[in-house]
Amino acid sequence: MPAHIFVLNETNYEVCVRKGLVGLPEARPDSKNEKSVNDALLSRLAIVKDGDYVLFYIIGRKELRGVWRASGEAFYDENRVWKDKTYPFRFRLTNTEFDFEKPLRLHDIYDLQNTGKIWTFALDRASGSNAMFSISDCEFEILLQEYLKINPFTIKKNIIMEPYPVKPANLLGYIHRTDDGKPCYEASLMALLLNNFVKGEYREIFGNYSDYLSYVPTNLGTEMDILLIFKNPQYPVQIVSYDVIEVKRDKFDEKALHQLIGYESWFIQKKVQGDLNMVRTTAIASRFDSNVVDYVQKRKRYEEKTIKLLQYQTSPDGKLQLLPI
């Protein structure tokens, strides 16, 4: 499972750990792109599920603190908890067996990045939003080892002093859709897809993925939409393959195809030491340019390299379906 890092100041952090609650803000009501911004925030939070690990990066102090777990499901709630903003897109927290007095410093994390041990930790995002991001469970284990190096293990636990009351899970109802049930924005589609991946869906299409990440940073100055991670079922610490997924709300054109192939090439060179068999690619869209379909067919025929083309549709009950092209 991925671990999630929320970026905030120390005052808001103290409220989070006292209340056992974390949240993301929403766009100002007078904002011209209010709906798309809110769906972008929802798509960030959609990857979090009950039991996932949660950490906090404290702005100003340049510290990573943790570790907590997400509890229950995400919900929308406007009751004022923090002083500066409402942060209505919320998740409750619970304590864990880890209570670390000493935090990890940012320069320690950068040292891990420089050695290639951590690569999805990025405070500066291509999307411009860094209120919250996720890292793989393999990277979380590395961070946990660093915590344990500087903190003696103790049976003492963090205590949530004023637990926030349980609220009904209702975030899916805040994703914007058209009158016929289709997602309004690319972020809307991302939120729906990630919600389904969290539930373990689409395994008949992708296989038995072990982990999943969204908005994965690259050194190309862009972010991969979704990355599926597959582990060796006999040796779970070993990653055997990845699936890089590019998502478009409407048409998947040649520009999108070029971007997806660029991610594939970057990942093969930078992350799997040139092992072509470790990386698969998938395109998800409402429709596909004929040139894209033609290229994918020729690539399979002449290079024996497959790109899955999946058309998304919404069923009458609003469920998102993926159909192979």
Phi and psi in degrees as a GROMACS rama.xvg file:
@    title "Ramachandran Plot"
@    xaxis  label "Phi"
@    yaxis  label "Psi"
@TYPE xy
-72.5934  162.491  PRO-2
-113.642  152.765  ALA-3
-123.555  136.701  HIS-4
-118.573  121.277  ILE-5
-100.175  135.531  PHE-6
-105.869  120.851  VAL-7
-160.044  172.672  LEU-8
-87.5777  171.614  ASN-9
-68.0167  -34.6147  GLU-10
-62.0711  -47.3138  THR-11
-69.3836  -32.99  ASN-12
-60.1728  -44.0349  TYR-13
-62.0711  -34.7947  GLU-14
-67.8073  -41.9918  VAL-15
-57.5888  -48.851  CYS-16
-78.6924  -22.0828  VAL-17
-76.7043  -38.1206  ARG-18
-91.6805  -15.7288  LYS-19
65.1979  51.2812  GLY-20
-151.945  140.174  LEU-21
-135.609  150.883  VAL-22
-151.793  162.19  GLY-23
-115.691  150.466  LEU-24
-76.1869  174.627  PRO-25
-123.754  163.543  GLU-26
-65.4766  152.918  ALA-27
-64.3222  141.161  ARG-28
-58.4759  -25.6842  PRO-29
-91.4245  4.33343  ASP-30
-70.4034  138.206  SER-31
-65.1063  -32.106  LYS-32
-113.551  38.6457  ASN-33
-53.6725  -47.9599  GLU-34
-65.6141  -44.4749  LYS-35
-68.3553  -36.5988  SER-36
-64.2416  -44.7915  VAL-37
-63.8285  -38.7521  ASN-38
-67.9386  -32.5062  ASP-39
-63.7231  -40.7556  ALA-40
-67.0472  -40.7978  LEU-41
-62.504  -37.0401  LEU-42
-67.5287  -29.4163  SER-43
-67.3429  -44.5165  ARG-44
-77.2764  -19.5397  LEU-45
-62.7439  -20.5612  ALA-46
-82.05  -12.2379  ILE-47
-83.1274  136.46  VAL-48
-135.664  168.265  LYS-49
-55.0573  128.698  ASP-50
96.0474  -14.0815  GLY-51
-65.139  148.607  ASP-52
-76.2749  144.493  TYR-53
-129.778  132.663  VAL-54
-127.097  166.706  LEU-55
-127.395  130.584  PHE-56
-100.11  123.903  TYR-57
-95.6276  113.373  ILE-58
-63.4345  145.431  ILE-59
90.0262  -54.1192  GLY-60
-82.6195  -16.7423  ARG-61
54.5925  51.1497  LYS-62
-127.508  146.541  GLU-63
-107.918  122.095  LEU-64
-119.76  148.528  ARG-65
177.148  176.293  GLY-66
-134.788  139.15  VAL-67
-123.007  175.219  TRP-68
-124.548  147.315  ARG-69
-70.0791  142.651  ALA-70
-126.165  123.114  SER-71
79.0355  -146.524  GLY-72
-122.015  160.205  GLU-73
-68.501  154.027  ALA-74
-152.191  161.443  PHE-75
-102.967  130.379  TYR-76
-154.677  125.466  ASP-77
-98.0883  3.11578  GLU-78
-59.6219  132.756  ASN-79
-74.6241  124.152  ARG-80
-121.201  -48.6196  VAL-81
-92.8588  153.469  TRP-82
-79.6655  -34.3245  LYS-83
-83.1451  -37.6119  ASP-84
-144.874  173.684  LYS-85
-84.3937  -38.9319  THR-86
50.3135  67.2492  TYR-87
-80.1602  -18.5226  PRO-88
-85.0072  106.466  PHE-89
-128.982  158.258  ARG-90
-139.052  137.056  PHE-91
-80.7244  154.713  ARG-92
-119.727  154.164  LEU-93
-132.854  163.359  THR-94
-79.5225  171.152  ASN-95
-130.109  -175.992  THR-96
-77.5962  -2.49043  GLU-97
-107.876  128.524  PHE-98
-134.833  91.6523  ASP-99
-95.3288  123.165  PHE-100
-75.8656  -40.8017  GLU-101
-93.647  128.677  LYS-102
-82.7441  169.88  PRO-103
-89.0755  135.709  LEU-104
-87.7848  153.098  ARG-105
-59.7796  -38.6477  LEU-106
-66.3822  -28.1756  HIS-107
-67.0528  -38.0941  ASP-108
-68.979  -39.1713  ILE-109
-63.4914  -35.6295  TYR-110
-60.2825  -40.3976  ASP-111
-66.9809  -35.1699  LEU-112
-66.3249  -41.3982  GLN-113
-63.6011  -27.745  ASN-114
-91.5394  0.722807  THR-115
82.5238  5.6042  GLY-116
-75.2204  -30.0507  LYS-117
-129.191  134.61  ILE-118
-139.537  -12.5943  TRP-119
-97.1959  -4.66964  THR-120
-75.0707  113.743  PHE-121
-149.774  112.725  ALA-122
-73.8976  -32.9999  LEU-123
-96.213  115.579  ASP-124
-105.976  149.427  ARG-125
-62.4827  -29.0596  ALA-126
-76.9712  -12.979  SER-127
88.0111  -7.9193  GLY-128
-107.392  126.352  SER-129
-130.455  25.5211  ASN-130
-66.936  -24.2953  ALA-131
-165.286  138.522  MET-132
-148.572  169.258  PHE-133
-123.26  151.495  SER-134
-127.355  160.608  ILE-135
-71.6475  161.192  SER-136
-66.5869  -28.6653  ASP-137
-63.5885  -42.4451  CYS-138
-69.5578  -36.3738  GLU-139
-60.7142  -41.1146  PHE-140
-60.8314  -36.2736  GLU-141
-66.4872  -43.2656  ILE-142
-63.314  -39.0274  LEU-143
-62.1469  -41.0007  LEU-144
-61.2163  -39.0219  GLN-145
-66.9156  -39.0782  GLU-146
-58.756  -46.3403  TYR-147
-67.9724  -27.0199  LEU-148
-63.1067  -36.3985  LYS-149
-106.104  -1.75374  ILE-150
-130.816  121.88  ASN-151
-64.4391  137.816  PRO-152
-66.3228  136.072  PHE-153
-136.25  154.57  THR-154
-85.7948  -3.76183  ILE-155
-67.0826  142.52  LYS-156
-119.907  151.309  LYS-157
-61.2671  139.251  ASN-158
-111.712  124.011  ILE-159
-84.5642  108.932  ILE-160
-73.1444  -38.0335  MET-161
-128.915  71.7484  GLU-162
-54.1786  131.417  PRO-163
-74.0928  140.893  TYR-164
-64.9605  151.007  PRO-165
-68.0217  135.634  VAL-166
-121.944  153.539  LYS-167
-67.156  141.095  PRO-168
-69.1669  119.864  ALA-169
-142.735  9.44335  ASN-170
-65.8747  -32.134  LEU-171
-59.004  -30.5916  LEU-172
-69.7206  -12.722  GLY-173
-97.102  -2.71444  TYR-174
-76.3032  131.087  ILE-175
-80.5325  130.838  HIS-176
-129.782  160.687  ARG-177
-78.286  175.607  THR-178
-61.6938  -27.7027  ASP-179
-94.6778  13.1455  ASP-180
91.4034  0.563852  GLY-181
-81.2861  151.723  LYS-182
-64.2401  138.138  PRO-183
-75.0398  -35.0285  CYS-184
-130.353  166.453  TYR-185
-62.0134  -37.6973  GLU-186
-64.3065  -33.2837  ALA-187
-62.6896  -45.0005  SER-188
-63.3963  -41.8679  LEU-189
-60.2123  -43.0567  MET-190
-61.9414  -42.5639  ALA-191
-67.9237  -42.3099  LEU-192
-63.1403  -47.3058  LEU-193
-65.256  -36.4284  LEU-194
-59.5494  -36.6391  ASN-195
-75.0016  -38.3889  ASN-196
-63.3288  -38.8723  PHE-197
-59.0262  -34.9524  VAL-198
-82.5407  1.18128  LYS-199
80.0765  20.15  GLY-200
-81.8797  170.482  GLU-201
69.389  15.5626  TYR-202
-67.8053  -25.3417  ARG-203
-67.8123  -18.285  GLU-204
-96.34  -46.4  ILE-205
-98.347  -19.772  PHE-206
98.2602  -177.203  GLY-207
-85.487  75.8741  ASN-208
-66.9009  146.478  TYR-209
-97.4836  -29.685  SER-210
-149.588  165.684  ASP-211
-152.388  142.889  TYR-212
-134.434  156.905  LEU-213
-129.753  155.312  SER-214
49.5822  56.8683  TYR-215
-83.6135  122.078  VAL-216
-72.2593  147.71  PRO-217
-127.728  166.784  THR-218
-84.6257  13.1466  ASN-219
-87.3252  -0.884941  LEU-220
80.5669  16.7591  GLY-221
-133.438  176.872  THR-222
-127.914  133.755  GLU-223
-70.3872  136.499  MET-224
-63.0038  -56.0916  ASP-225
-140.276  140.306  ILE-226
-128.223  120.05  LEU-227
-95.9657  139.362  LEU-228
-119.432  133.185  ILE-229
-118.39  125.39  PHE-230
-105.784  157.563  LYS-231
-67.9909  116.813  ASN-232
-61.8314  -23.2435  PRO-233
-89.1214  -18.2151  GLN-234
-145.85  78.489  TYR-235
-58.6135  -19.6461  PRO-236
-76.9754  -9.28449  VAL-237
-98.2255  122.577  GLN-238
-86.9806  128.089  ILE-239
-103.906  -24.4732  VAL-240
-165.158  168.616  SER-241
-135.757  157.201  TYR-242
-129.221  115.18  ASP-243
-90.8527  124.732  VAL-244
-119.183  128.403  ILE-245
-109.962  133.442  GLU-246
-118.912  133.69  VAL-247
-131.918  135.827  LYS-248
-70.064  -37.688  ARG-249
-110.631  -108.045  ASP-250
-93.5206  136.806  LYS-251
-92.3092  107.396  PHE-252
-105.93  -172.442  ASP-253
-64.2759  -34.1011  GLU-254
-62.6313  -44.192  LYS-255
-64.9994  -38.6656  ALA-256
-63.1793  -43.7654  LEU-257
-59.9079  -39.748  HIS-258
-64.8393  -44.1321  GLN-259
-63.1957  -44.2157  LEU-260
-65.1476  -34.7475  ILE-261
-62.9319  -41.0085  GLY-262
-63.6397  -42.9854  TYR-263
-58.404  -48.5068  GLU-264
-62.5176  -44.349  SER-265
-61.5267  -43.5876  TRP-266
-66.8621  -41.2004  PHE-267
-63.25  -42.0819  ILE-268
-75.0778  -42.0079  GLN-269
-94.6835  -25.818  LYS-270
-117.925  -21.5681  LYS-271
-127.027  21.2569  VAL-272
52.9147  38.6341  GLN-273
81.2448  8.6584  GLY-274
-79.4899  100.071  ASP-275
-61.8495  -31.3907  LEU-276
-73.7887  -12.2176  ASN-277
-84.7084  -10.3455  MET-278
-123.553  124.982  VAL-279
-113.898  161.391  ARG-280
-132.555  146.74  THR-281
-141.18  140.154  THR-282
-116.143  131.323  ALA-283
-121.39  127.385  ILE-284
-160.899  173.069  ALA-285
-78.6941  -32.5955  SER-286
-154.99  164.718  ARG-287
-129.333  136.355  PHE-288
-60.2222  140.527  ASP-289
-60.4736  -32.4536  SER-290
-67.2909  -32.775  ASN-291
-67.1258  -47.3785  VAL-292
-60.9595  -42.8631  VAL-293
-62.6628  -43.6794  ASP-294
-63.5211  -43.6814  TYR-295
-61.9867  -40.3731  VAL-296
-65.1072  -43.6373  GLN-297
-68.1805  -37.4145  LYS-298
-62.3165  -40.6579  ARG-299
-67.3279  -39.249  LYS-300
-71.194  -45.3144  ARG-301
-95.3178  -28.9786  TYR-302
-111.179  -7.9374  GLU-303
55.879  36.8694  GLU-304
-120.63  123.653  LYS-305
-101.998  138.871  THR-306
-118.014  118.746  ILE-307
-73.4517  130.081  LYS-308
-108.671  118.333  LEU-309
-121.923  122.594  LEU-310
-92  128.257  GLN-311
-92.9205  144.248  TYR-312
-138.543  155.004  GLN-313
-108.405  129.762  THR-314
-78.2124  166.743  SER-315
-55.4931  -28.4934  PRO-316
-87.3623  6.94113  ASP-317
89.3769  1.37669  GLY-318
-78.1937  142.486  LYS-319
-88.987  125.654  LEU-320
-113.993  146.847  GLN-321
-116.176  124.507  LEU-322
-120.424  124.9  LEU-323
-62.9846  140.865  PRO-324
